[in-house]
Amino acid sequence: MTVEQNRVVDIISISKAGEVVLAISDHLDWSNTVEHQTILQAKLNTYLAFVESGEILTSYPDAQGRKAVFKVFFKFSPDAEGLKFLARAGEIIRAAGFDLRHEVSPSA
């Protein structure tokens, strides 16, 4: 599954810290940053709806009582506009009671 499949939650797991981590696999480059941000925003909106609606508890009961963290795994480092997008998205997600984190593949 990929970031482009915006109606699907890619991976759910429990971190060592006890958080429920909803992972997004993002293989897109940033040559068209606006399009990339639009695609990522759609995926993040799906993840937010999945958690806020309680659907996560039906699909993944171990999420009960755990903080939700959305984590994006990028193949390519975000450009300056992508980083601004992530900062704004992170503020919105944190205001909803969750967290947004990201990391870039070491080979990127």
Stockholm file with secondary structure:
# STOCKHOLM 1.0

chainA/1-108         MTVEQNRVVDIISISKAGEVVLAISDHLDWSNTVEHQTILQAKLNTYLAFVESGEILTSYPDAQGRKAVFKVFFKFSPDAEGLKFLARAGEIIRAAGFDLRHEVSPSA
#=GR chainA/1-108 SS CCTTCTTSCCEEEECTTSCEEEEEEECCCSTTHHHHHHHHHHHHHHHHHHHHTSHHHHHCGGGTTCCEEEEEEESSCCCHHHHHHHHHHHHHHHHTTCEEEEEECTTC
#=GC SS_cons         CCTTCTTSCCEEEECTTSCEEEEEEECCCSTTHHHHHHHHHHHHHHHHHHHHTSHHHHHCGGGTTCCEEEEEEESSCCCHHHHHHHHHHHHHHHHTTCEEEEEECTTC
//
